[in-house]
């Protein structure tokens, strides 16, 4: 009798934009349950990435490890690359984020890694790419009427790289918008020591030895009782 190998502790997946972080969807939208079984068999997603966010998403085979990764007391860093409207004053934004940005859910800090202006010649093409790649269930006219396409005539865009420890719903978007720079594109690059790097969109990979050792340490920390309420 052939015994199946147990699933790994974690698997790294590059979630495309406009894929739901759920295993099924009654409205027929793209979702994680449509992935090949060799990626998701006996595993579950670690938290969620928003429908309109791309980047690093982990799959886990152990609920205790998932809880440890998601628990705010464990302060697992998450690094994002955001495309925002406007020209960013890097030092001013760095200080704002460091001090903590007020939101409806409280004040939350972040560390700014870098900020750069998108060349003026590239702005129109980036906006056009966003507008032409909206999912089929979106009605562009309705989006415009509701103000969601406020950025379509923007003259200045910037790219902001930042690190947060907070994982609340749309928190990166909230703190950047409340800092004066609404987000129109967002990608997660890192969670803890695990990097997205050049993993192609829509594909998965196994952990490196360093990443696996980090995950094992987190699991031992959970078993020892550290990080619990």
Secondary structure, DSSP 8 states (H G I E B T S, - for coil): --------SEEEEEE-TT-BSSS--TT---BGGGS-HHHHTT-EESS---TTEEEEEEEES-HHHHHHHH-GGG---EEEEEEEES---HHHHHHHHHH-EEETTEEE--EEEEEEE--HHHHHHHHHHHHHT--TT--HHHHHHTTTTTTTT-S-EEEEEEEES---TTHHHHHHHTTT--EEEEEEEEETTEE-TT--TT-EEE--HHHHHHHHHHHHHHHHTTT--
